[in-house]
Amino acid sequence: MAIASNIETVLSELNTNTRLVAISKTRTEAEILEAYHAGQRLFGENKIQELVPKHNQLPKDIEWHMIGHLQTNKVKYIASFIHLIHSVDSLGLYIEIDKQARKMNRVIDCLLQVHIAQEETKFGLNEQELQDLISSPNFLAIENVRVVGLMGMASLTDNEEHIRSEFRYLAKLFNKLKTNQFKDNLYFKELSMGMSSDYKIAMEEGSTLIRVGSKIFGERVYPTER
């Protein structure tokens, strides 16, 4: 029951404002069920081809989060069930999510992904692009997508102060939007930041959702796993 024990450990470290998203990408249904039977209900995937079969096979009270880069032509496969999309990084994607949500007669919650890391390979909007997106008439006219916060990934580094500065920047940006453009929206309350290697720092800087995989399920073979 190592997975259950690991979940218990992570949960014991959370503050009252933070929830755990267990990152189950590449994990088997048996591993996910072990976490589920330990009480975990929020799970995150980064590939549509993994997410859809898992949704079909696993308990229906799981809240599935899409955390990876999402192509517009793949939105239709998850529009009927996805609980939260963390990775909206363009107006085109936002419009497509709205289109597919309307077909399903539902509102889909999303986070706008902000690029805060040094690595150019990471996705996300810079601050000006973010402001342009939320000021766009197309953005303001959409009714079947609800922006509930921001998401960001810190640099892959051992420099904790650098990581902290990136999380602090994102939290400051989140608070700025909450005070201005989203001041009348009570649902704008989620700040998704922090992974297995840096979630404690993220929580100290205001994260409400931490995305933890290897700390729960064990290390993967991928050299970039965090």
N, CA, C and O of each residue as an XYZ file, in Angstrom:
904
protein
N       0.829     -1.207      0.000
C       0.000      0.000      0.000
C       0.868      1.264      0.000
O       0.542      2.248      0.663
N       1.970      1.225     -0.746
C       2.876      2.364     -0.771
C       2.194      3.606     -1.320
O       2.423      4.708     -0.820
N       1.360      3.444     -2.342
C       0.688      4.595     -2.933
C      -0.229      5.259     -1.919
O      -0.231      6.484     -1.789
N      -1.004      4.465     -1.206
C      -1.896      5.007     -0.186
C      -1.110      5.738      0.892
O      -1.510      6.809      1.349
N       0.008      5.151      1.292
C       0.848      5.778      2.303
C       1.438      7.083      1.801
O       1.520      8.060      2.546
N       1.846      7.101      0.546
C       2.418      8.320     -0.034
C       1.382      9.437     -0.111
O       1.690     10.598      0.157
N       0.152      9.080     -0.477
C      -0.921     10.068     -0.517
C      -1.164     10.648      0.869
O      -1.320     11.858      1.035
N      -1.194      9.773      1.848
C      -1.409     10.226      3.226
C      -0.319     11.208      3.643
O      -0.596     12.202      4.314
N       0.921     10.926      3.245
C       2.037     11.809      3.588
C       1.879     13.179      2.945
O       2.036     14.208      3.603
N       1.566     13.182      1.642
C       1.401     14.463      0.939
C       0.229     15.249      1.510
O       0.340     16.454      1.736
N      -0.890     14.576      1.745
C      -2.066     15.261      2.288
C      -1.781     15.873      3.654
O      -2.313     16.931      3.990
N      -0.947     15.209      4.435
C      -0.622     15.727      5.770
C       0.194     17.015      5.698
O       0.272     17.768      6.668
N       0.799     17.256      4.539
C       1.624     18.454      4.364
C       0.854     19.631      3.773
O       1.360     20.753      3.738
N      -0.362     19.376      3.311
C      -1.128     20.437      2.668
C      -1.667     21.430      3.684
O      -1.992     21.074      4.818
N      -1.756     22.693      3.249
C      -2.447     23.661      4.087
C      -3.932     23.652      3.731
O      -4.353     22.944      2.816
N      -4.703     24.424      4.440
C      -6.162     24.353      4.279
C      -6.640     24.908      2.939
O      -7.784     24.676      2.550
N      -5.783     25.633      2.234
C      -6.193     26.255      0.978
C      -5.739     25.473     -0.253
O      -5.976     25.909     -1.380
N      -5.093     24.331     -0.054
C      -4.479     23.617     -1.171
C      -5.075     22.226     -1.338
O      -5.294     21.509     -0.362
N      -5.336     21.853     -2.596
C      -5.813     20.509     -2.900
C      -4.792     19.776     -3.761
O      -3.990     20.388     -4.467
N      -4.843     18.459     -3.684
C      -3.900     17.600     -4.394
C      -4.504     17.056     -5.672
O      -5.581     16.460     -5.653
N      -3.807     17.263     -6.793
C      -4.126     16.589     -8.043
C      -3.068     15.513     -8.249
O      -1.895     15.828     -8.454
N      -3.467     14.258     -8.196
C      -2.526     13.149     -8.383
C      -2.281     12.965     -9.879
O      -3.210     12.676    -10.632
N      -1.040     13.132    -10.305
C      -0.720     13.048    -11.726
C      -0.496     11.587    -12.095
O       0.479     10.956    -11.687
N      -1.439     11.077    -12.881
C      -1.478      9.632    -13.154
C      -1.041      9.285    -14.569
O      -1.291      8.169    -15.024
N      -0.402     10.197    -15.273
C       0.049      9.906    -16.632
C       1.018      8.726    -16.615
O       1.901      8.650    -15.761
N       0.848      7.824    -17.550
C       1.610      6.572    -17.731
C       1.315      5.539    -16.650
O       1.865      4.440    -16.709
N       0.483      5.838    -15.682
C       0.202      4.894    -14.592
C      -0.920      3.934    -14.988
O      -1.800      4.279    -15.777
N      -0.875      2.751    -14.440
C      -1.878      1.743    -14.761
C      -3.181      2.018    -14.019
O      -3.217      2.776    -13.050
N      -4.239      1.390    -14.493
C      -5.521      1.530    -13.813
C      -5.447      0.987    -12.390
O      -6.087      1.525    -11.487
N      -4.673     -0.071    -12.185
C      -4.522     -0.641    -10.840
C      -3.878      0.368     -9.897
O      -4.293      0.494     -8.745
N      -2.866      1.087    -10.380
C      -2.202      2.094     -9.543
C      -3.160      3.238     -9.218
O      -3.206      3.722     -8.087
N      -3.915      3.658    -10.219
C      -4.869      4.741     -9.990
C      -5.943      4.303     -9.001
O      -6.349      5.081     -8.137
N      -6.397      3.072     -9.123
C      -7.412      2.560     -8.195
C      -6.888      2.483     -6.768
O      -7.636      2.697     -5.814
N      -5.603      2.179     -6.623
C      -5.041      2.157     -5.268
C      -5.117      3.550     -4.652
O      -5.452      3.705     -3.478
N      -4.802      4.557     -5.459
C      -4.910      5.931     -4.974
C      -6.371      6.302     -4.717
O      -6.689      6.978     -3.739
N      -7.243      5.853     -5.600
C      -8.671      6.122     -5.452
C      -9.217      5.529     -4.153
O      -9.954      6.192     -3.423
N      -8.851      4.280     -3.870
C      -9.341      3.627     -2.653
C      -8.730      4.223     -1.391
O      -9.210      3.981     -0.283
N      -7.663      5.007     -1.568
C      -7.086      5.738     -0.436
C      -7.787      7.082     -0.236
O      -7.436      7.848      0.661
N      -8.787      7.359     -1.085
C      -9.571      8.570     -0.931
C      -9.305      9.664     -1.950
O      -9.984     10.690     -1.943
N      -8.320      9.463     -2.833
C      -7.998     10.486     -3.822
C      -9.038     10.515     -4.939
O      -9.424      9.469     -5.459
N      -9.489     11.717     -5.306
C     -10.500     11.843     -6.361
C     -10.058     12.740     -7.514
O     -10.637     12.659     -8.597
N      -9.065     13.580     -7.320
C      -8.585     14.465     -8.379
C      -7.360     13.838     -9.035
O      -6.350     13.590     -8.377
N      -7.460     13.585    -10.339
C      -6.355     12.988    -11.082
C      -6.069     13.819    -12.328
O      -6.984     14.353    -12.955
N      -4.783     13.922    -12.680
C      -4.378     14.714    -13.826
C      -3.676     13.893    -14.888
O      -2.841     13.043    -14.578
N      -4.017     14.148    -16.141
C      -3.397     13.480    -17.286
C      -2.920     14.532    -18.278
O      -3.446     15.644    -18.318
N      -1.914     14.171    -19.082
C      -1.415     15.143    -20.057
C      -1.549     14.689    -21.504
O      -1.135     15.405    -22.416
N      -2.128     13.496    -21.727
C      -2.331     13.011    -23.087
C      -3.766     12.500    -23.244
O      -4.258     11.710    -22.438
N      -4.413     12.973    -24.301
C      -5.807     12.586    -24.556
C      -5.941     11.076    -24.719
O      -6.904     10.475    -24.243
N      -4.963     10.466    -25.399
C      -5.063      9.029    -25.677
C      -4.956      8.185    -24.411
O      -5.356      7.020    -24.424
N      -4.439      8.727    -23.341
C      -4.449      8.039    -22.047
C      -5.678      8.412    -21.244
O      -6.281      7.569    -20.580
N      -6.041      9.673    -21.309
C      -7.123     10.185    -20.471
C      -8.466      9.550    -20.804
O      -9.189      9.134    -19.899
N      -8.809      9.467    -22.071
C     -10.137      8.968    -22.462
C     -10.367      7.521    -22.027
O     -11.401      7.237    -21.423
N      -9.443      6.591    -22.309
C      -9.671      5.212    -21.841
C      -9.758      5.103    -20.317
O     -10.549      4.317    -19.797
N      -8.965      5.873    -19.616
C      -9.018      5.816    -18.149
C     -10.361      6.321    -17.641
O     -10.939      5.746    -16.719
N     -10.853      7.389    -18.241
C     -12.175      7.885    -17.853
C     -13.243      6.826    -18.098
O     -14.151      6.652    -17.285
N     -13.132      6.127    -19.209
C     -14.141      5.123    -19.560
C     -14.118      3.921    -18.617
O     -15.158      3.314    -18.361
N     -12.946      3.579    -18.104
C     -12.789      2.353    -17.328
C     -12.851      2.557    -15.818
O     -13.195      1.631    -15.084
N     -12.527      3.741    -15.355
C     -12.386      3.968    -13.916
C     -13.633      4.618    -13.326
O     -14.489      5.088    -14.077
N     -13.757      4.656    -11.987
C     -14.968      5.184    -11.345
C     -15.355      6.575    -11.832
O     -14.496      7.420    -12.084
N     -16.657      6.799    -11.961
C     -17.163      8.023    -12.563
C     -17.139      9.228    -11.627
O     -17.397     10.347    -12.069
N     -16.839      9.027    -10.353
C     -16.742     10.191     -9.473
C     -15.329     10.763     -9.426
O     -15.057     11.665     -8.633
N     -14.428     10.252    -10.261
C     -13.103     10.859    -10.396
C     -13.251     12.191    -11.129
O     -13.977     12.289    -12.118
N     -12.560     13.205    -10.637
C     -12.502     14.506    -11.303
C     -11.227     14.549    -12.131
O     -10.126     14.652    -11.589
N     -11.383     14.468    -13.448
C     -10.219     14.432    -14.329
C      -9.769     15.840    -14.705
O     -10.566     16.687    -15.107
N      -8.457     16.061    -14.558
C      -7.846     17.337    -14.914
C      -6.913     17.124    -16.103
O      -6.090     16.209    -16.095
N      -7.042     17.965    -17.116
C      -6.120     17.939    -18.246
C      -5.005     18.931    -17.960
O      -5.240     20.137    -17.892
N      -3.779     18.416    -17.791
C      -2.678     19.280    -17.384
C      -1.676     19.539    -18.508
O      -0.853     20.448    -18.403
N      -1.738     18.753    -19.579
C      -0.765     18.883    -20.655
C      -1.220     19.830    -21.744
O      -2.357     20.302    -21.749
N      -0.307     20.100    -22.671
C      -0.634     20.948    -23.815
C      -1.776     20.307    -24.589
O      -1.732     19.119    -24.907
N      -2.800     21.102    -24.889
C      -4.017     20.582    -25.512
C      -4.169     21.166    -26.913
O      -4.232     22.382    -27.092
N      -4.227     20.273    -27.903
C      -4.461     20.697    -29.275
C      -5.949     20.919    -29.493
O      -6.780     20.215    -28.921
N      -6.281     21.900    -30.323
C      -7.688     22.232    -30.522
C      -8.487     21.059    -31.091
O      -9.662     20.894    -30.764
N      -7.858     20.243    -31.941
C      -8.601     19.136    -32.552
C      -8.830     17.966    -31.599
O      -9.482     16.989    -31.968
N      -8.303     18.053    -30.385
C      -8.495     16.984    -29.405
C      -9.522     17.344    -28.325
O      -9.911     16.492    -27.526
N      -9.950     18.589    -28.307
C     -10.875     19.031    -27.254
C     -12.166     18.219    -27.260
O     -12.707     17.904    -26.201
N     -12.654     17.883    -28.434
C     -13.937     17.188    -28.561
C     -13.958     15.850    -27.829
O     -15.025     15.374    -27.438
N     -12.800     15.245    -27.643
C     -12.754     13.922    -27.011
C     -12.950     13.977    -25.492
O     -13.278     12.965    -24.873
N     -12.753     15.150    -24.895
C     -12.850     15.258    -23.434
C     -13.940     16.227    -22.976
O     -14.181     16.376    -21.778
N     -14.593     16.881    -23.930
C     -15.528     17.955    -23.580
C     -16.706     17.473    -22.734
O     -17.277     18.254    -21.972
N     -17.069     16.214    -22.858
C     -18.255     15.722    -22.149
C     -17.999     15.450    -20.670
O     -18.945     15.368    -19.886
N     -16.731     15.309    -20.279
C     -16.474     14.878    -18.903
C     -15.377     15.630    -18.171
O     -15.312     15.539    -16.946
N     -14.521     16.360    -18.847
C     -13.358     16.940    -18.176
C     -13.801     17.896    -17.069
O     -14.732     18.680    -17.251
N     -13.135     17.825    -15.939
C     -13.499     18.671    -14.796
C     -12.792     20.017    -14.853
O     -13.399     21.053    -14.582
N     -11.505     20.002    -15.208
C     -10.732     21.244    -15.261
C      -9.594     21.092    -16.262
O      -8.843     20.118    -16.219
N      -9.474     22.065    -17.163
C      -8.351     22.120    -18.096
C      -7.364     23.155    -17.571
O      -7.707     24.329    -17.431
N      -6.135     22.720    -17.281
C      -5.130     23.610    -16.691
C      -4.361     24.419    -17.726
O      -3.682     25.382    -17.367
N      -4.450     24.055    -18.990
C      -3.432     24.473    -19.953
C      -3.956     25.278    -21.140
O      -3.543     25.042    -22.275
N      -4.859     26.222    -20.889
C      -5.336     27.083    -21.975
C      -4.292     28.167    -22.234
O      -4.011     28.997    -21.369
N      -3.726     28.145    -23.437
C      -2.627     29.053    -23.735
C      -2.819     29.837    -25.031
O      -1.864     30.399    -25.567
N      -4.058     29.876    -25.534
C      -4.322     30.659    -26.733
C      -5.815     30.945    -26.842
O      -6.641     30.206    -26.304
N      -6.152     32.023    -27.543
C      -7.546     32.358    -27.756
C      -8.227     31.307    -28.617
O      -9.393     30.978    -28.400
N      -7.487     30.774    -29.609
C      -8.054     29.745    -30.465
C      -8.490     28.522    -29.689
O      -9.561     27.971    -29.943
N      -7.663     28.090    -28.737
C      -8.019     26.941    -27.905
C      -9.223     27.268    -27.034
O     -10.118     26.439    -26.872
N      -9.247     28.450    -26.486
C     -10.352     28.892    -25.636
C     -11.672     28.855    -26.409
O     -12.689     28.387    -25.896
N     -11.643     29.349    -27.637
C     -12.840     29.372    -28.478
C     -13.297     27.952    -28.813
O     -14.495     27.671    -28.832
N     -12.341     27.059    -29.076
C     -12.696     25.677    -29.395
C     -13.302     24.965    -28.188
O     -14.246     24.190    -28.341
N     -12.783     25.213    -27.009
C     -13.355     24.614    -25.803
C     -14.800     25.080    -25.632
O     -15.679     24.290    -25.287
N     -15.035     26.363    -25.875
C     -16.396     26.897    -25.797
C     -17.316     26.211    -26.811
O     -18.452     25.862    -26.490
N     -16.820     26.025    -28.019
C     -17.603     25.376    -29.073
C     -18.009     23.964    -28.671
O     -19.167     23.575    -28.820
N     -17.043     23.198    -28.159
C     -17.332     21.819    -27.772
C     -18.185     21.750    -26.513
O     -19.006     20.844    -26.370
N     -17.998     22.695    -25.603
C     -18.812     22.732    -24.385
C     -20.271     23.013    -24.721
O     -21.170     22.432    -24.113
N     -20.513     23.898    -25.684
C     -21.883     24.196    -26.105
C     -22.572     22.962    -26.674
O     -23.763     22.748    -26.447
N     -21.823     22.157    -27.410
C     -22.391     20.925    -27.967
C     -22.838     19.979    -26.856
O     -23.803     19.231    -27.013
N     -22.124     20.022    -25.731
C     -22.427     19.140    -24.602
C     -23.362     19.803    -23.586
O     -23.708     19.208    -22.566
N     -23.764     21.044    -23.882
C     -24.651     21.781    -22.994
C     -24.089     21.874    -21.578
O     -24.783     21.628    -20.591
N     -22.806     22.237    -21.514
C     -22.172     22.388    -20.207
C     -21.173     23.531    -20.246
O     -20.812     24.024    -21.314
N     -20.738     23.940    -19.078
C     -19.686     24.948    -18.935
C     -18.433     24.240    -18.451
O     -18.472     23.491    -17.475
N     -17.319     24.477    -19.137
C     -16.056     23.833    -18.776
C     -15.156     24.834    -18.067
O     -14.908     25.929    -18.572
N     -14.676     24.451    -16.899
C     -13.747     25.287    -16.150
C     -12.333     25.143    -16.702
O     -11.900     24.047    -17.057
N     -11.621     26.265    -16.766
C     -10.264     26.274    -17.318
C      -9.352     27.185    -16.508
O      -9.799     28.091    -15.805
N      -8.067     26.913    -16.632
C      -7.031     27.800    -16.125
C      -6.239     28.333    -17.307
O      -6.010     27.611    -18.278
N      -5.828     29.567    -17.237
C      -4.957     30.137    -18.255
C      -3.512     29.839    -17.868
O      -3.083     30.160    -16.760
N      -2.766     29.229    -18.780
C      -1.390     28.837    -18.488
C      -0.445     29.994    -18.795
O      -0.454     30.556    -19.890
N       0.366     30.332    -17.800
C       1.323     31.429    -17.922
C       2.733     30.862    -17.958
O       3.072     29.980    -17.169
N       3.547     31.359    -18.861
C       4.937     30.905    -18.978
C       5.775     31.664    -17.951
O       5.998     32.867    -18.084
N       6.234     30.948    -16.929
C       7.025     31.589    -15.875
C       8.437     31.025    -15.779
O       9.266     31.559    -15.042
N       8.722     29.949    -16.517
C      10.007     29.257    -16.398
C      11.035     29.813    -17.368
O      10.704     30.549    -18.298
N      12.300     29.443    -17.130
C      13.382     29.823    -18.031
C      13.331     29.019    -19.323
O      13.691     29.525    -20.385
N      12.881     27.759    -19.235
C      12.892     26.891    -20.414
C      11.911     27.379    -21.465
O      10.732     27.586    -21.178
N      12.400     27.560    -22.672
C      11.553     27.987    -23.776
C      10.625     26.872    -24.238
O       9.631     27.134    -24.915
N      10.938     25.634    -23.879
C      10.129     24.497    -24.326
C       8.786     24.430    -23.613
O       7.868     23.768    -24.097
N       8.655     25.090    -22.492
C       7.390     25.070    -21.765
C       6.382     25.996    -22.445
O       6.743     27.028    -23.011
N       5.123     25.604    -22.374
C       4.057     26.378    -22.998
C       3.566     27.459    -22.039
O       3.909     27.466    -20.857
N       2.759     28.367    -22.573
C       2.140     29.380    -21.728
C       2.221     30.772    -22.314
O       3.019     31.048    -23.210
N       1.379     31.639    -21.791
C       1.294     33.032    -22.219
C       2.236     33.897    -21.390
O       2.429     33.641    -20.201
N       2.826     34.926    -22.014
C       3.511     35.919    -21.199
C       2.464     36.910    -20.702
O       1.296     36.821    -21.081
N       2.868     37.840    -19.867
C       1.891     38.717    -19.219
C       1.124     39.564    -20.227
O      -0.083     39.750    -20.077
N       1.797     40.078    -21.248
C       1.108     40.893    -22.244
C       0.121     40.063    -23.049
O      -0.994     40.506    -23.322
N       0.536     38.854    -23.429
C      -0.369     37.972    -24.162
C      -1.591     37.615    -23.325
O      -2.704     37.515    -23.843
N      -1.376     37.427    -22.037
C      -2.478     37.129    -21.131
C      -3.463     38.291    -21.078
O      -4.675     38.094    -21.159
N      -2.934     39.495    -20.943
C      -3.801     40.670    -20.896
C      -4.554     40.852    -22.211
O      -5.736     41.197    -22.211
N      -3.872     40.620    -23.326
C      -4.526     40.742    -24.631
C      -5.658     39.732    -24.774
O      -6.720     40.051    -25.309
N      -5.426     38.506    -24.289
C      -6.434     37.458    -24.420
C      -7.690     37.805    -23.633
O      -8.797     37.733    -24.167
N      -7.528     38.177    -22.381
C      -8.705     38.415    -21.541
C      -9.407     39.732    -21.875
O     -10.518     39.984    -21.409
N      -8.752     40.573    -22.687
C      -9.378     41.824    -23.127
C     -10.037     41.683    -24.495
O     -10.715     42.601    -24.957
N      -9.841     40.545    -25.137
C     -10.364     40.328    -26.481
C     -11.892     40.261    -26.470
O     -12.474     39.623    -25.592
N     -12.546     40.908    -27.429
C     -14.010     40.796    -27.525
C     -14.482     39.344    -27.649
O     -15.527     38.985    -27.107
N     -13.720     38.514    -28.356
C     -14.078     37.100    -28.483
C     -14.055     36.391    -27.140
O     -14.914     35.560    -26.845
N     -13.066     36.729    -26.336
C     -12.960     36.148    -24.993
C     -14.153     36.563    -24.138
O     -14.754     35.734    -23.455
N     -14.483     37.825    -24.180
C     -15.541     38.358    -23.332
C     -16.917     37.845    -23.732
O     -17.834     37.826    -22.911
N     -17.071     37.427    -24.994
C     -18.369     36.977    -25.483
C     -18.650     35.510    -25.194
O     -19.784     35.052    -25.339
N     -17.637     34.780    -24.790
C     -17.793     33.333    -24.599
C     -18.567     33.024    -23.321
O     -18.349     33.646    -22.281
N     -19.481     32.046    -23.417
C     -20.365     31.736    -22.295
C     -20.204     30.324    -21.748
O     -20.660     30.043    -20.639
N     -19.566     29.428    -22.500
C     -19.499     28.036    -22.060
C     -18.126     27.614    -21.557
O     -17.851     26.425    -21.392
N     -17.276     28.591    -21.316
C     -15.991     28.345    -20.653
C     -15.888     29.324    -19.499
O     -16.240     30.497    -19.625
N     -15.403     28.827    -18.380
C     -15.247     29.674    -17.206
C     -13.791     29.642    -16.755
O     -13.266     28.585    -16.404
N     -13.147     30.797    -16.766
C     -11.759     30.879    -16.301
C     -11.771     30.969    -14.782
O     -12.301     31.922    -14.211
N     -11.184     29.971    -14.133
C     -11.224     29.920    -12.670
C      -9.864     30.195    -12.034
O      -9.719     30.105    -10.815
N      -8.853     30.535    -12.869
C      -7.554     30.853    -12.296
C      -6.424     30.719    -13.288
O      -6.633     30.750    -14.500
N      -5.212     30.568    -12.754
C      -4.001     30.492    -13.558
C      -3.212     29.235    -13.229
O      -3.347     28.656    -12.151
N      -2.384     28.826    -14.186
C      -1.457     27.708    -13.969
C      -0.081     28.088    -14.472
O       0.048     28.827    -15.449
N       0.951     27.584    -13.806
C       2.310     27.807    -14.275
C       3.240     26.707    -13.809
O       2.997     26.054    -12.794
N       4.320     26.510    -14.572
C       5.346     25.527    -14.237
C       6.671     26.245    -14.041
O       7.118     26.995    -14.909
N       7.294     26.009    -12.895
C       8.570     26.656    -12.592
C       9.714     26.002    -13.349
O       9.567     24.907    -13.891
N      10.839     26.673    -13.381
C      12.035     26.145    -14.041
C      12.499     24.856    -13.370
O      12.314     24.663    -12.169
N      13.098     23.989    -14.157
C      13.671     22.750    -13.632
C      15.077     23.068    -13.134
O      16.041     23.023    -13.899
N      15.184     23.386    -11.856
C      16.447     23.804    -11.265
C      16.474     23.437     -9.792
O      15.428     23.243     -9.173
N      17.670     23.342     -9.232
C      17.812     23.093     -7.795
C      17.839     24.388     -6.992
O      17.899     24.361     -5.763
N      17.796     25.525     -7.690
C      17.835     26.823     -7.034
C      16.458     27.170     -6.487
O      15.597     27.653     -7.223
N      16.248     26.927     -5.201
C      14.922     27.108     -4.613
C      14.475     28.568     -4.631
O      13.283     28.843     -4.768
N      15.396     29.490     -4.496
C      15.018     30.897     -4.520
C      14.539     31.314     -5.899
O      13.641     32.145     -6.036
N      15.151     30.728     -6.915
C      14.687     31.031     -8.282
C      13.275     30.481     -8.491
O      12.413     31.166     -9.042
N      13.048     29.255     -8.054
C      11.712     28.658     -8.154
C      10.700     29.515     -7.397
O       9.605     29.785     -7.890
N      11.078     29.933     -6.208
C      10.172     30.749     -5.388
C       9.829     32.064     -6.095
O       8.684     32.517     -6.059
N      10.826     32.665     -6.733
C      10.574     33.940     -7.408
C       9.590     33.765     -8.561
O       8.777     34.652     -8.823
N       9.660     32.623     -9.251
C       8.722     32.380    -10.353
C       7.313     32.150     -9.833
O       6.350     32.668    -10.399
N       7.184     31.379     -8.760
C       5.866     31.167     -8.164
C       5.307     32.473     -7.608
O       4.113     32.748     -7.728
N       6.166     33.262     -7.008
C       5.723     34.536     -6.431
C       5.227     35.477     -7.516
O       4.247     36.199     -7.329
N       5.912     35.462     -8.648
C       5.482     36.283     -9.779
C       4.088     35.868    -10.254
O       3.232     36.717    -10.501
N       3.868     34.552    -10.378
C       2.569     34.067    -10.832
C       1.477     34.416     -9.820
O       0.372     34.799    -10.207
N       1.778     34.287     -8.540
C       0.793     34.617     -7.507
C       0.453     36.104     -7.538
O      -0.700     36.488     -7.341
N       1.452     36.929     -7.786
C       1.215     38.374     -7.877
C       0.326     38.690     -9.078
O      -0.571     39.528     -8.989
N       0.578     38.018    -10.193
C      -0.236     38.214    -11.387
C      -1.671     37.746    -11.146
O      -2.626     38.409    -11.551
N      -1.812     36.611    -10.490
C      -3.134     36.084    -10.143
C      -3.908     37.098     -9.298
O      -5.076     37.376     -9.572
N      -3.265     37.639     -8.287
C      -3.934     38.600     -7.403
C      -4.289     39.888     -8.143
O      -5.311     40.513     -7.862
N      -3.444     40.274     -9.083
C      -3.724     41.463     -9.895
C      -4.995     41.264    -10.720
O      -5.852     42.145    -10.775
N      -5.110     40.093    -11.361
C      -6.303     39.807    -12.154
C      -7.541     39.697    -11.276
O      -8.618     40.165    -11.644
N      -7.379     39.080    -10.125
C      -8.510     38.895     -9.206
C      -9.023     40.245     -8.697
O     -10.211     40.405     -8.415
N      -8.124     41.193     -8.588
C      -8.504     42.524     -8.126
C      -9.115     43.369     -9.231
O      -9.921     44.261     -8.967
N      -8.732     43.091    -10.462
C      -9.167     43.910    -11.590
C     -10.175     43.187    -12.480
O     -11.379     43.250    -12.230
N      -9.691     42.499    -13.519
C     -10.600     41.916    -14.517
C     -11.592     40.911    -13.940
O     -12.708     40.795    -14.447
N     -11.207     40.178    -12.885
C     -12.082     39.135    -12.343
C     -12.608     39.487    -10.953
O     -12.943     38.597    -10.170
N     -12.680     40.760    -10.650
C     -13.046     41.177     -9.289
C     -14.468     40.774     -8.905
O     -14.764     40.593     -7.725
N     -15.349     40.633     -9.901
C     -16.743     40.279     -9.599
C     -17.016     38.785     -9.751
O     -18.161     38.348     -9.638
N     -15.973     38.004    -10.006
C     -16.146     36.574    -10.256
C     -15.623     35.754     -9.076
O     -14.413     35.616     -8.895
N     -16.527     35.223     -8.291
C     -16.134     34.467     -7.108
C     -15.441     33.162     -7.462
O     -14.719     32.599     -6.639
N     -15.655     32.673     -8.687
C     -15.069     31.403     -9.097
C     -13.596     31.533     -9.494
O     -12.916     30.517     -9.635
N     -13.086     32.753     -9.679
C     -11.676     32.944    -10.032
C     -10.850     32.818     -8.742
O     -10.584     33.808     -8.060
N     -10.451     31.570     -8.425
C      -9.834     31.329     -7.119
C      -8.730     30.278     -7.139
O      -8.140     29.989     -6.099
N      -8.438     29.694     -8.322
C      -7.474     28.603     -8.378
C      -6.117     29.058     -8.919
O      -6.036     29.757     -9.929
N      -5.074     28.654     -8.235
C      -3.705     28.919     -8.664
C      -2.968     27.585     -8.660
O      -2.560     27.086     -7.611
N      -2.806     27.014     -9.856
C      -2.213     25.688    -10.005
C      -0.715     25.823    -10.235
O      -0.271     26.199    -11.320
N       0.049     25.512     -9.209
C       1.507     25.541     -9.335
C       2.113     24.634     -8.268
O       1.615     24.527     -7.147
N       3.211     23.983     -8.665
C       3.877     23.064     -7.761
C       3.736     21.632     -8.191
O       2.632     21.140     -8.425
N       4.897     20.948     -8.297
C       4.937     19.538     -8.674
C       5.699     18.773     -7.597
O       5.960     19.311     -6.520
N       6.058     17.518     -7.881
C       6.650     16.675     -6.834
C       7.887     17.302     -6.196
O       8.115     17.154     -4.995
N       8.683     18.002     -6.999
C       9.947     18.530     -6.487
C       9.829     19.908     -5.845
O      10.748     20.345     -5.152
N       8.706     20.598     -6.065
C       8.651     21.988     -5.584
C       7.300     22.393     -4.997
O       7.036     23.582     -4.821
N       6.443     21.421     -4.691
C       5.093     21.787     -4.247
C       5.074     22.477     -2.893
O       4.173     23.269     -2.617
N       6.058     22.187     -2.040
C       6.082     22.854     -0.736
C       6.345     24.348     -0.896
O       5.745     25.169     -0.202
N       7.238     24.693     -1.810
C       7.494     26.106     -2.095
C       6.242     26.738     -2.692
O       5.862     27.850     -2.324
N       5.606     26.023     -3.613
C       4.402     26.539     -4.260
C       3.303     26.832     -3.245
O       2.630     27.859     -3.335
N       3.123     25.943     -2.291
C       2.099     26.162     -1.273
C       2.411     27.407     -0.448
O       1.511     28.179     -0.116
N       3.681     27.599     -0.118
C       4.084     28.778      0.647
C       3.798     30.066     -0.117
O       3.604     31.125      0.480
N       3.775     29.963     -1.453
C       3.536     31.140     -2.285
C       2.092     31.268     -2.752
O       1.778     32.139     -3.565
N       1.203     30.401     -2.242
C      -0.219     30.593     -2.481
C      -0.912     29.612     -3.396
O      -2.052     29.854     -3.794
N      -0.260     28.499     -3.751
C      -0.890     27.526     -4.635
C      -2.142     26.929     -4.002
O      -2.160     26.615     -2.812
N      -3.190     26.776     -4.814
C      -4.409     26.111     -4.357
C      -4.534     24.701     -4.930
O      -5.324     23.895     -4.437
N      -3.747     24.400     -5.980
C      -3.729     23.072     -6.588
C      -2.289     22.674     -6.840
O      -1.576     23.358     -7.574
N      -1.847     21.567     -6.234
C      -0.514     21.054     -6.532
C      -0.664     19.797     -7.377
O      -1.581     19.001     -7.171
N       0.248     19.630     -8.329
C       0.169     18.529     -9.293
C       1.323     17.566     -8.995
O       2.461     17.804     -9.401
N       1.020     16.486     -8.290
C       2.062     15.602     -7.770
C       1.922     14.203     -8.363
O       0.863     13.583     -8.268
N       3.000     13.712     -8.978
C       2.992     12.386     -9.576
C       3.966     11.434     -8.920
O       3.552     10.513     -8.216
N       5.263     11.641     -9.138
C       6.274     10.685     -8.662
C       6.311     10.581     -7.148
O       6.666      9.527     -6.621
N       5.960     11.624     -6.441
C       5.931     11.590     -4.973
C       4.861     10.614     -4.473
O       4.944     10.114     -3.351
N       3.868     10.350     -5.305
C       2.789      9.426     -4.948
C       3.019      8.040     -5.533
O       2.960      7.035     -4.825
N       3.284      8.002     -6.845
C       3.340      6.725     -7.556
C       4.753      6.165     -7.708
O       4.919      5.039     -8.177
N       5.758      6.922     -7.325
C       7.132      6.485     -7.515
C       7.733      7.085     -8.776
O       7.013      7.601     -9.631
N       9.028      7.018     -8.887
C       9.728      7.615    -10.020
C       9.425      6.877    -11.317
O       9.276      5.655    -11.337
N       9.337      7.644    -12.394
C       9.238      7.063    -13.717
C      10.641      6.949    -14.306
O      11.621      7.410    -13.721
N      10.706      6.336    -15.450
C      11.999      6.158    -16.093
C      12.405      7.391    -16.885
O      13.552      7.490    -17.320
N      11.484      8.337    -17.083
C      11.783      9.507    -17.895
C      12.788     10.408    -17.170
O      12.594     10.694    -15.988
N      13.839     10.858    -17.826
C      14.866     11.657    -17.172
C      14.397     13.039    -16.742
O      15.015     13.654    -15.873
N      13.300     13.548    -17.341
C      12.826     14.883    -17.000
C      11.701     14.874    -15.971
O      11.153     15.927    -15.645
N      11.352     13.701    -15.460
C      10.254     13.618    -14.491
C      10.591     14.377    -13.242
O      11.716     14.320    -12.745
N       9.587     15.108    -12.724
C       9.787     15.908    -11.525
C       8.847     15.452    -10.425
O       8.865     16.009     -9.328
